[in-house]
């Protein structure tokens, strides 16, 4: 549970990349509706932001 925001963000990112790969390499159109894509990308960015804000001492440039 320590990195739950990071895991959620990575999962949403992988889902979006998987959908893009299916679209590019097959004859299918868009599998995920555009509104769901926008919400998932926004949620992933928010989760990444929360994760890195909470763990900023581990990711700071001036170690």
MMTF fields as JSON, N, C-alpha, C and O atoms, coordinates in Angstrom:
{
  "mmtfVersion": "1.0.0",
  "mmtfProducer": "UNKNOWN",
  "numBonds": 251,
  "numAtoms": 252,
  "numGroups": 63,
  "numChains": 1,
  "numModels": 1,
  "chainsPerModel": [1],
  "groupsPerChain": [63],
  "chainIdList": ["A"],
  "bondAtomList": [4, 2, 8, 6, 12, 10, 16, 14, 20, 18, 24, 22, 28, 26, 32, 30, 36, 34, 40, 38, 44, 42, 48, 46, 52, 50, 56, 54, 60, 58, 64, 62, 68, 66, 72, 70, 76, 74, 80, 78, 84, 82, 88, 86, 92, 90, 96, 94, 100, 98, 104, 102, 108, 106, 112, 110, 116, 114, 120, 118, 124, 122, 128, 126, 132, 130, 136, 134, 140, 138, 144, 142, 148, 146, 152, 150, 156, 154, 160, 158, 164, 162, 168, 166, 172, 170, 176, 174, 180, 178, 184, 182, 188, 186, 192, 190, 196, 194, 200, 198, 204, 202, 208, 206, 212, 210, 216, 214, 220, 218, 224, 222, 228, 226, 232, 230, 236, 234, 240, 238, 244, 242, 248, 246],
  "bondOrderList": [1, 1, 1, 1, 1, 1, 1, 1, 1, 1, 1, 1, 1, 1, 1, 1, 1, 1, 1, 1, 1, 1, 1, 1, 1, 1, 1, 1, 1, 1, 1, 1, 1, 1, 1, 1, 1, 1, 1, 1, 1, 1, 1, 1, 1, 1, 1, 1, 1, 1, 1, 1, 1, 1, 1, 1, 1, 1, 1, 1, 1, 1],
  "groupList": [{"groupName": "UNK", "atomNameList": ["N", "CA", "C", "O"], "elementList": ["N", "C", "C", "O"], "formalChargeList": [0, 0, 0, 0], "bondAtomList": [1, 0, 2, 1, 3, 2], "bondOrderList": [1, 1, 2], "singleLetterCode": "X", "chemCompType": "L-PEPTIDE LINKING"}],
  "groupTypeList": [0, 0, 0, 0, 0, 0, 0, 0, 0, 0, 0, 0, 0, 0, 0, 0, 0, 0, 0, 0, 0, 0, 0, 0, 0, 0, 0, 0, 0, 0, 0, 0, 0, 0, 0, 0, 0, 0, 0, 0, 0, 0, 0, 0, 0, 0, 0, 0, 0, 0, 0, 0, 0, 0, 0, 0, 0, 0, 0, 0, 0, 0, 0],
  "groupIdList": [1, 2, 3, 4, 5, 6, 7, 8, 9, 10, 11, 12, 13, 14, 15, 16, 17, 18, 19, 20, 21, 22, 23, 24, 25, 26, 27, 28, 29, 30, 31, 32, 33, 34, 35, 36, 37, 38, 39, 40, 41, 42, 43, 44, 45, 46, 47, 48, 49, 50, 51, 52, 53, 54, 55, 56, 57, 58, 59, 60, 61, 62, 63],
  "secStructList": [7, 6, 6, 2, 2, 2, 2, 2, 2, 2, 2, 2, 2, 2, 2, 2, 2, 2, 2, 2, 2, 2, 2, 2, 2, 1, 1, 7, 7, 7, 1, 1, 7, 2, 2, 2, 2, 2, 2, 2, 2, 2, 2, 2, 2, 2, 2, 2, 2, 2, 2, 2, 2, 2, 6, 6, 6, 6, 1, 7, 1, 7, 7],
  "xCoordList": [0.815, 0.0, 0.854, 0.322, 2.169, 3.029, 3.032, 3.033, 3.033, 3.105, 1.817, 1.869, 0.677, -0.594, -0.857, -1.368, -0.515, -0.742, 0.133, -0.303, 1.36, 2.281, 1.777, 1.822, 1.3, 0.807, -0.438, -0.589, -1.324, -2.521, -2.121, -2.636, -1.209, -0.773, -0.088, -0.324, 0.755, 1.436, 0.424, 0.525, -0.542, -1.571, -2.379, -2.646, -2.769, -3.522, -2.674, -3.177, -1.403, -0.503, -0.331, -0.365, -0.148, -0.015, -1.296, -1.239, -2.446, -3.725, -3.828, -4.242, -3.456, -3.513, -2.514, -2.836, -1.313, -0.319, -0.739, -0.511, -1.344, -1.838, -2.921, -2.954, -3.807, -4.875, -4.296, -4.772, -3.279, -2.638, -1.963, -2.044, -1.302, -0.635, -1.645, -1.393, -2.773, -3.815, -4.339, -4.551, -4.549, -5.041, -4.049, -4.448, -2.773, -1.749, -1.507, -1.283, -1.55, -1.15, -2.313, -2.095, -3.531, -4.679, -5.667, -5.466, -6.73, -7.751, -8.85, -9.81, -8.713, -9.722, -9.636, -8.583, -10.751, -10.753, -10.37, -9.616, -10.882, -10.605, -11.395, -12.617, -10.71, -11.361, -11.947, -13.055, -11.187, -11.622, -12.197, -11.563, -13.384, -13.954, -13.047, -12.294, -13.132, -12.267, -12.436, -11.453, -13.657, -13.872, -13.199, -12.679, -13.202, -12.545, -11.032, -10.352, -10.502, -9.063, -8.644, -7.636, -9.417, -9.088, -9.118, -8.232, -10.136, -10.237, -9.087, -8.525, -8.726, -7.651, -6.294, -5.467, -6.056, -4.793, -4.723, -3.677, -5.824, -5.861, -5.646, -4.895, -6.306, -6.137, -4.706, -4.16, -4.093, -2.701, -1.774, -0.884, -1.972, -1.134, -1.311, -0.34, -2.548, -2.804, -2.154, -1.547, -2.279, -1.671, -0.15, 0.479, 0.455, 1.908, 2.293, 3.275, 1.522, 1.81, 1.732, 2.609, 0.691, 0.555, 1.706, 2.29, 2.031, 3.108, 4.435, 5.126, 4.791, 6.078, 6.087, 7.146, 4.924, 4.865, 5.066, 5.778, 4.433, 4.583, 5.985, 6.453, 6.661, 7.99, 9.065, 10.058, 8.884, 9.82, 11.219, 12.183, 11.365, 12.712, 13.519, 14.749, 12.848, 13.546, 13.886, 14.786, 13.178, 13.357, 13.926, 13.887, 14.444, 14.963, 16.307, 17.049, 16.595, 17.833, 19.01, 20.112, 18.783, 19.862, 19.98, 19.714, 20.368, 20.492, 21.668, 21.956],
  "yCoordList": [-1.205, 0.0, 1.262, 2.368, 1.107, 2.277, 3.07, 4.3, 2.395, 3.068, 2.89, 2.656, 2.995, 2.724, 3.729, 3.353, 5.0, 6.002, 5.722, 5.879, 5.311, 4.993, 3.791, 3.797, 2.765, 1.563, 1.86, 1.335, 2.691, 3.077, 3.849, 3.584, 4.798, 5.609, 4.758, 4.945, 3.829, 2.952, 2.059, 1.85, 1.533, 0.692, 1.438, 0.904, 2.66, 3.463, 3.809, 3.832, 4.074, 4.369, 3.156, 3.277, 1.991, 0.757, 0.475, 0.051, 0.703, 0.503, 1.4, 0.942, 2.66, 3.583, 3.203, 3.267, 2.81, 2.393, 1.113, 0.968, 0.194, -1.047, -0.748, -1.358, 0.193, 0.567, 1.215, 0.955, 2.055, 2.69, 1.638, 1.707, 0.669, -0.395, -1.23, -1.584, -1.546, -2.311, -1.517, -2.07, -0.211, 0.627, 0.705, 0.672, 0.807, 0.969, -0.309, -0.254, -1.452, -2.7, -3.607, -4.769, -3.104, -3.906, -3.017, -1.811, -3.64, -2.907, -2.354, -1.755, -2.553, -2.042, -0.529, 0.069, 0.057, 1.491, 1.726, 0.954, 2.769, 3.076, 2.123, 2.029, 1.43, 0.471, 1.182, 0.875, 2.138, 2.889, 4.218, 4.902, 4.598, 5.889, 7.061, 6.975, 8.132, 9.286, 9.872, 10.268, 9.93, 10.498, 9.652, 10.193, 8.334, 7.45, 7.631, 7.6, 7.82, 8.06, 9.336, 9.36, 10.39, 11.673, 11.552, 12.063, 10.878, 10.697, 9.845, 10.15, 8.782, 7.913, 8.61, 8.427, 9.399, 10.145, 11.195, 11.371, 11.887, 12.879, 12.225, 12.741, 11.087, 10.376, 9.888, 9.941, 9.413, 8.957, 10.119, 9.969, 11.265, 12.427, 12.881, 13.241, 12.866, 13.246, 12.253, 12.652, 10.962, 9.94, 10.037, 9.908, 10.265, 10.466, 11.7, 11.677, 12.766, 13.989, 13.78, 14.234, 13.099, 12.814, 11.947, 12.209, 10.92, 10.014, 10.758, 10.626, 11.539, 12.221, 13.377, 13.727, 13.981, 15.036, 14.451, 15.024, 13.302, 12.666, 12.114, 12.039, 11.728, 11.133, 12.059, 11.589, 13.353, 14.289, 14.21, 14.573, 13.749, 13.651, 12.547, 12.604, 11.544, 10.462, 10.813, 10.216, 11.77, 12.101, 13.496, 14.008, 14.111, 15.467, 15.446, 14.465, 16.523, 16.635, 16.879, 16.386, 17.628, 18.002, 16.995, 17.331, 15.792, 14.77, 15.062, 14.325],
  "zCoordList": [0.0, 0.0, 0.0, -0.095, 0.106, 0.185, -1.12, -1.093, -2.233, -3.532, -4.321, -5.528, -3.678, -4.35, -5.471, -6.526, -5.256, -6.303, -7.52, -8.66, -7.266, -8.358, -9.15, -10.38, -8.457, -9.133, -9.963, -11.066, -9.442, -10.194, -11.452, -12.538, -11.301, -12.439, -13.5, -14.694, -13.078, -14.031, -14.736, -15.945, -14.005, -14.613, -15.66, -16.737, -15.355, -16.323, -17.545, -18.668, -17.326, -18.44, -19.341, -20.566, -18.74, -19.522, -20.295, -21.449, -19.676, -20.359, -21.592, -22.657, -21.457, -22.597, -23.681, -24.868, -23.291, -24.286, -24.999, -26.2, -24.272, -24.869, -25.901, -26.969, -25.578, -26.507, -27.762, -28.867, -27.602, -28.757, -29.63, -30.857, -29.013, -29.772, -30.551, -31.702, -29.946, -30.645, -31.837, -32.917, -31.633, -32.726, -33.872, -35.037, -33.566, -34.602, -35.395, -36.604, -34.728, -35.367, -35.755, -36.098, -35.708, -36.123, -36.87, -37.011, -37.339, -38.083, -37.18, -37.664, -35.874, -34.954, -34.879, -35.1, -34.568, -34.308, -32.862, -32.271, -32.315, -30.92, -30.027, -30.143, -29.152, -28.258, -27.047, -26.607, -26.514, -25.34, -25.823, -26.627, -25.351, -25.756, -25.357, -24.387, -26.106, -25.883, -24.488, -23.861, -24.0, -22.667, -21.591, -20.615, -21.758, -20.792, -20.869, -19.844, -22.076, -22.234, -21.521, -20.815, -21.707, -21.084, -19.566, -18.88, -19.045, -17.594, -17.072, -16.02, -17.79, -17.309, -17.371, -16.478, -18.406, -18.488, -17.383, -16.759, -17.142, -16.075, -14.717, -13.89, -14.484, -13.213, -13.043, -11.941, -14.125, -14.046, -13.697, -12.86, -14.325, -14.017, -12.573, -11.908, -12.09, -10.7, -9.745, -8.751, -10.041, -9.173, -9.179, -8.128, -10.358, -10.405, -9.586, -8.844, -9.724, -8.972, -7.476, -6.742, -7.009, -5.576, -5.097, -4.046, -5.86, -5.463, -5.334, -4.324, -6.354, -6.319, -5.326, -4.804, -5.052, -4.038, -2.646, -1.821, -2.387, -1.076, -0.87, 0.266, -1.938, -1.841, -2.393, -2.949, -2.247, -2.872, -2.276, -2.95, -1.036, -0.472, -1.15, -1.162, -1.713, -2.399, -3.844, -4.434, -4.408, -5.817, -6.03, -7.149, -4.999, -5.159, -5.882, -5.821, -6.551, -7.317, -6.375, -6.616, -5.317, -4.39, -3.252, -2.098, -3.559, -2.511, -1.679, -0.737]
}
